[in-house]
Amino acid sequence: MAGVLFWLLIPMATVLCVTALIFFLRALIGRHAGWMYYVLLLVFLLQPFVQIFTMPQIFAYNHIFGMFPGLSWDQTQPPFTTLLLYRLSTLSYVGMMLAATAVVAARRRHALTRRVVHRNIALFVPALAAVLGSLFFSDTLGFSTSYAYLERQLGSTFRSGDIRIVYDSTVVSPENIRFIADEHQFQFERVCEELGVEWNGTLTAYLYPDNQRKKRLLGTESSELARPWRREIHITYDTWTSALKHEIVHVVAGEFGPFINRAPFLRVLGLTEGLAMAIEWSWGNRTLHQHSAAMLAQDILPSVQGCIGTAGFITNSSSVSYVSAGSFTRWMIDTLGMPVVRRAYTADDVEGVTGLSYAEWDQRWRVFLHTVPRRRPDSIATAYAFRRPSLFSAECPRVVTERTREAAAALAARDAARAETLY
């Protein structure tokens, strides 16, 4: 049933919107409608990128494709009620375009009567009211999150040195926010020193009171993130200590990062996260090198191109990509020095800057990992952390949930063999 509803809300509403748009353009400008349609389609497709880049949210709603849930490691369903309300606003646009199309077409046929006008006004005006309401209350309805709305929802601001923290004072006490600010300043100064950056300005931290509020306002429940181009980080109150240094690295590295997003992503996306992991250094109860040496021993360590290159970093599981990229980047820093790694980061290119191919780097890195003392036993921990499939090849969580229900029903029916197979 849920699948049918999502199908109705996403592709079905898209078909209605696109069809109404084509009818409207053909009635309005005739044979040039095709060119205008493609221009408008391009604008619609660019809208999510502009919205995500200029606003806090990582999600975007769009009248053509429905919604983009955002690039995060969450595996939760999009908010159905919000999507339903947004697609109702899409149908309001459809109503406006159909009413306008009918009036324009009737005028061209010289058949525009008062009855036609009144009938289409009765459709156009309520649809226009719904559209204006959806635009005016976009933040409240969950279609977007502006910075003004985000700061109103969190409610309080604390400044200390280079740090500005936006937080919920009903959750964080005055004593605790001072401690949090001091820790931000301490980690920030350490990162600036290690990366060799002379900072001038303010780093803003948005501290969400819980995962549910972060999911609603930011669009992710399990991920913490940074926006280097805006010098800001987004973290959760319960987990800020474990994520703080990592996210600060992204922002500080943005001072020498490439492109408009201030971070590599075309060729060496793995270096973006690898640098943050390398400076953060710890991951669980082993070093990044120990984890990578264990993966090498179990033949699950990706190549340098497979963890630093954009395609490899994305297609591996998150744990494998982050840890292996962090280990390789840390080894590069220790081997070549931070200035070389900074140049590779700025150029979005490891091979061109260092003069060595991925194959040569891979061989040297693996020789180094063979010298890393491993903590034993590490086979179970390594298998648990790194043998899980990537997000692109993992079984859908909803499939797992459904199979669990089937297994419970089989067990209740005393069909132990089938229940065991399903479980």
ABEGO torsion letter per residue (X at the ends): XAAAAAAAABAAAAAAAAAAAAAAAAAAAEAAAAAAAAAAAAAAAAAAAAAAAABABABBBBAAAGBBAEBBABABBBBAAAAAAAAAAAAAAAAAAAAAAAAAAAAAAGABBAAAAAAAAAAAAAAAAAAAAAAAAAAAAGABBBAAAAAAAAGBBBBBEABBBBBBAAABBAAAAAAAAAAAAAAAAAAAAAAGBBBBEBBBBBBBABAAAAAAAAGBAABBBBBAAAGBBBBBAAAAAAAAAAAAAAAAAAAABBEAAGBBAAABAAAAAAAAAAAAGBBEABBAAAAAAAAAAAGABBBAAAAABAAAAAABBAAAAAAAAAAAAAAAAAAAEAAAAAAAAAAGBAAAAAGBBAAAAAAAAAAAAAABBBBOBAAAAAAAAAABBBAAABBBAAAAAAAAAAAAAAAAAGBAAAAAAAX
